Amino acid sequence: MDLFVVKTKRKRADSQSESSGSKKFKSYEKSECNVIDFKKFRLENLSCDYGILYSKREADNLLKECEKILCYNEGKLAKICLFGKWHNIPRKQVAHGDEGLSYKFSGNSIPARPWLPLLENIRDDITRQTGYKFNFVLINRYKDGSDYMGEHKDDEKDLEADHPIASLSLGQARDFIFKHQDSRGKNSTRRDIPPLKLVLQHGGLLMMNYPTNSYWYHSLPCRKKLFNVRINMTFRKMVVK
Ligand SMILES: O=C(O)CCC(=O)C(=O)O
């Protein structure tokens, strides 16, 4: 996928006001913000938007800072359970977010560590750009192209189902593949729906909107010929019980 970087300065919006009962801001402070020119992807039950949030210089600085300050989970928190067997995840992972939140998936429960100022800044940049608020971020670090993430849907009950997931990529550009649930495997009933491949670039922001995660699997496949680090942050809205 080509880069479609558009960086324009917007005039200061008057005020920040949240529309009542709606998750989207009606208008909000965009002063001195970069306004992303999102490219829209629309397929059967897939709605994603992709654009560049940070310039190369900004993204370089963020990656450097992340490498300095982030600590990743170890031991049981770095494992997943598949078909009754525990496996080390093929990457490093950690979560930060509002107090008391945790994310249950693949037999594990990942508790949120407290927000760090760097992560709050990124979260707030995404909110300014998209109007959506987030209370949790799952961070995955891929040391090189041999680290990966298998096919899955982010459709766990802990997540607010109709809220977008905002995925920020830093570092090595990597392929990211969507497959419709009915197009997978031997018993596929919808072979006519092809996969969608995106290349997630350094500083790129992918918005996975409802109902994408109810119908489409996504994965970050292994790419043995890539040797640089990549960090991905998925900002999410968890259900607050
Ligand atoms: O690293 C990525 O871009 C994939 C992240 C992902 O699929 C997830 O966090 O659910």
The ligand as an ORCA input file, in Angstrom:
! r2SCAN-3c Opt
* xyz 0 1
  O       0.990     -5.905     15.505
  C      -0.049     -5.752     14.903
  O      -0.214     -4.906     14.036
  C      -1.185     -6.697     15.216
  C      -1.803     -6.405     16.520
  C      -3.033     -7.197     16.740
  O      -3.498     -7.900     15.881
  C      -3.704     -7.121     18.013
  O      -3.181     -6.485     18.944
  O      -4.787     -7.724     18.128
*
